[in-house]
Amino acid sequence: MAIAEGTLLGRYRILSPLGAGGMGEVYRARDPHLDRDVAIKVLPAAFAEDADRLRRFEKEARAAGSLSHPNLAAVFDVGTHDGGPFLVMEMLQGSDLRTLLNQQPLSVKKAVAIAAQVAAGLAAAHERGIVHRDLKPENLFVTRDGVAKILDFGLAKAQPAIKPSDAAETVTASMGTASGIVLGTAGYMAPEQVQGKPADPRSDIFAFGAVLYEMLSGRRAFRGATQVETLNAILNTEPADVGSAERPVPQVLERIAMRCLEKEPARRFQTAQDLAFALDALSAVSSGAASVTAPGAKRRRPIVAIAAGLAITIAAVAAGVFWGRATAPHTSPSYKLMTFRRGAVTGARFAKDNRTILYSAVWDGGPSEIFSTRTENPEAKSLGLPPAMLLSVSSKDELAILLTTDRNPGNSLGTLARVPLLGGTPRELLLDVEDADWAPD
């Protein structure tokens, strides 16, 4: 239903149409109370035909409005007009991701920048218990300043049923489920959604993987001639390699995308926060520091593959450090004994104050512990962490450690974890890791 310019929707005056926006029409409007332009999405009047659906919509919309994050489009208000509900959102200048993908291929660097922001937005929403359920390029917006925004949080669950068609991109509505949950958009739906099971945050992670795959490869991860073929591919087919001869992609990014696209939810990233961390930690890879995927190269298990990708990046960083030291002016070093016990020191780093030394050691046949000491006082203090080896210290004094129960420092495979210098429970990140380092950022 078109709305004429000048029409009042509550306190908002319609200025001009902005076009279709997923489930409804979008208009530019003016909020005279706050003297600003806003975007208003007017949803079909069919919402009002079902009182329960309308209440669910308002509840979801208000939940979305409670979110505050730079990578989530802000929802300011909700109301009704001629029986149909509408949302008032922040006015954005830029293009949705689908438009950008249709214009020209994205560079790896830009794809990673967008993906990292989307993952951060998802993490913020999931922490508040809100699942998108219909993440796709049409629901992702990139502003003129390069800021990625997730649109339509809270709307997918309340979406009215529509008539299915053969189009592979058609939104698939509720299939008679008691909860009325919309399954999503064919091509971006998680297998559990295709099967009519409830969506959870890991379903959004699968959809994110499909979007990341498309940004990196220039093609969709799952697409058949009909909607049925597309859904069957989601359930039973593995996507082709992300990289190709024409569009090489760093292997570590392919591993991240493919882990998101695991059929079993338990094999995906379990939280968007961990996904965002993986993208942030590997952002240097987007500049081409890591090797790229050769066409037809065989993929390994996700965890092992990501560890291999980390090793590639770490090797490049280590080479740079070695070269810098080799070319630095020669100075005569001085030495000061800092440990006095019998055993082996397995790792040591300075904290950012350049006076605190952190090290891990195996003393007198005991487990590996992490200690801190000061340059002016060699008395050591245990950090009280589980058995672990110190790998690296970040510029913010956060430790990268290797959790291990093996007392033999020569057997150095363990679980990569991060923990603040001031203490806390280690946050496990990755299994079967040998070494790791923080990037300069």
Secondary structure, DSSP 8 states (H G I E B T S, - for coil): ----TT-EETTEEEEEEEEEETTEEEEEEEETTTTEEEEEEE--GGGGG-HHHHHHHHHHHHHHHT---TTB--EEEEEEETTEEEEEEE---EEEHHHHHHHS---HHHHHHHHHHHHHHHHHHHHTT---S---GGGEEEETTS-EEE--TTTGGG-------S-TT-EE---S-TT----EETTT--HHHHTT----HHHHHHHHHHHHHHHHHSS-SS--SSHHHHHHHHHH-----S--SSS--BHHHHHHHHHHT-SSGGGS-S-HHHHHHHHHHTGGGGGTTS-B--TT-----HHHHHHHHHHHHHHHHHHHHHHHHHHS------------SSEEEEEEEE-TTSSEEEEEEEETT---EEEEEETTEEEEEE---SSEEEEEE-TTSEEEEEE---S-TT---EEEEEEETT----EEEEEEE--------
